Amino acid sequence: MGKTHKISCAGFGGQGVMSMGQLLTYAGMIDGKEVSWVPAYGPEMRGGTANCSVIVSDDPIGSPIFDKGITTSVVMNLPSFRKFVPKVASGGSIFVNSSIVSEKVDRDDVNVYYIPVNDLAKELGNGKLINIIMLGAVIEIDKIVESESVIKAFLKVFGDDKAKFIPINREALSKGAEVAKTLKK
């Protein structure tokens, strides 16, 4: 049995949680892994709740649906924090957008990383990069996929006409990884 990552990405619509999940999924395929991606939306799209469940595995995936046993949870807002933190498996990782979530994880059986992605995106001059910065931190810590595979997946998710945005997205991935290195336990 190989490694299986069960990842939840959650936040408000418009924070890029769906594309974060898609990038992980395509990057997993590029890395030769078994993958699944299941989106879930709240009543509204932009501004409503949005989350997706991603599995990246060395082994065949029996079911793409999971509600517990999350190995990596990305929470981009407070409602997502409250919903998903209890569902992370013991020993799992929780990545919190500390720019807008001030609550702290009250568990000692998980690894928690507070990443101020909104602030970091402002430093890069583009508020739309919060998901890519967070993704950089996630893959640096949990080693789910290769960062270069995420760059290769970029055109699959966003289309060839977005190729001009690859350099800034590569920079955002690196920024997230750089911050994560300072937080590693």
N, C-alpha and C positions, 0 to 999 in steps of 0.2 A: 504494500500500500504506500502510495506516494503522499505528497502534501496536498491538502485541500484547503483553500481559503474561501470562507463565506463572508462576503463583504456587504455591508449596508451603507449606502450614501444617502443622506437625508438633509433636507433644508427647505427653504422657500423656493417656489418656482422662480426661475430667473437667476438662481445662484450657480447654475451649471452642474447640479448633482446628476442629472441624467447623462449629460455628455461625459462627466467624470466616469460614470459606470460604463458607458460605451467605450471609452478609451481603454479602460482596464480590460474589457472583454476582447476588443480587437487586438490589443497588445498581447493578451494571453494566447490568442489564436496564432499570432506571429511567432510567439515563443514555443509553439507546438503543444499547448495545453488544451485540455477540455474546458469549455466555458459555457456559461449561461448568463443572461441578462433579463431581468423581469422588472419593468417599470410600474410605479403606482403613483397616481396623481390625486390630489385633493379636489374639492369642488371647482376651484379655479386653477388656471395654469400659472401664469405669472403672478406671483404674490401669494398663491395658495401653497399648501404643503405638497412636497414632491419627494419621493424616495425611490430607490431602486435596489434590487438585490442582485448581486453578482457572485458567481462561483467561478473560480479559476482553480483547476485541479489537474494533478498528474494522472488521475484515474477517471474512468467514465462517470458521468453524473447521473445518479438515479432519479433525482427530482430537483428541478430548479427552484422549488419553493422551500423556504425555511423561515421560521419565526424566532427560533432560539438557536443557540450555538453559534452565534455570530463570532467570527474570529477577528474581524476588523470592522469598526464602525466609525464612519465619518459623520459628525453632527455639525451642521452649519448654522443652526438656530436653536433657540431655547425649546420650542415644542419638540423638535427632533431629539434634543438632548434628553428630555424627560421620557420620551417614548422608547428610545433605543439603548440607552445606557444599561438598563436592567436586563436586556436581552443578550448582552455580550458574554460569551463563555469565559469561565475562569481561565486566566492566562492570555486572554485576548487583548487587543489594542483598541483604544478609543482616541480618536483625533477630534479635538474640539476647536471650533472657530472662536478663539478667545477674544477676537475683536468685538463680537456682539453677544457672546455667551459668558456671563460672569460667574455662573454657578460652577462649583467644583464637583468632580466625581467623588462620591462618598463610598468607594470600594477599595479594598487593598489587595484584591485578587486579580486585578487587570493592570495593564500598562496604559498610562494616560499621557497624552501629548497635547499641550495647549499651544496652538499655532495662530498668531494674530494675522490671518490671511488678508483681511481687508486693509490693514495697515501696511502690510508688505506689498500689496497690489498698488497702493497709492505711491509707495517708494518707486515702483516700476513705472508709474504714470498711467496705469490702466486698471480701473476697478473691475473690469470683466475677467481678470486673470485669477480671481480668488480660488476657483476650482482647480486650476492647473498648479498653482502654488501648493494647495493642499495635497494634490495628487503626488507632487514631487516629494513631499514629506512622507506620505504613506508608503510609497515604493522604496524610499531610502530606509525606512525603519522595518517594514514587514517583508520587503523583497518579493513582492507578489509577481511582478513582471520586470523586465529590463526597461530602463528609462528610454533607451534608443527605440525600443519597440513602441512606446507611447508616441514618440515623434512619427514613426512610420504609420501608426494607426490614425494620426491626426487627419490625413487626407481622406481616409475611409469614413470617418465620422463627420467631418465638416465639408468635404468636397474639394476638388482640385482648385477651384477659384479662391480658396482660402490659403493656398500655399505661401502667400506673402506674409502670413502671420506665424509661420513656423519659427523664425528666429526669436520673436518675443515670447512665444510659448516655450521654447527651449530654455530661454532665460528664466521664465517663471518656474519651470520644473527644477532648474538648478537652484533657484532661490529657496524653494520649499525644502529641497534636499539639504542645502547648506544650514538652514535653521534647524532641521531635524537632527543633524549631526551634533549640534550643541545640546540637544535634549536626550540623546541616547543614554540608556541606563547601563 
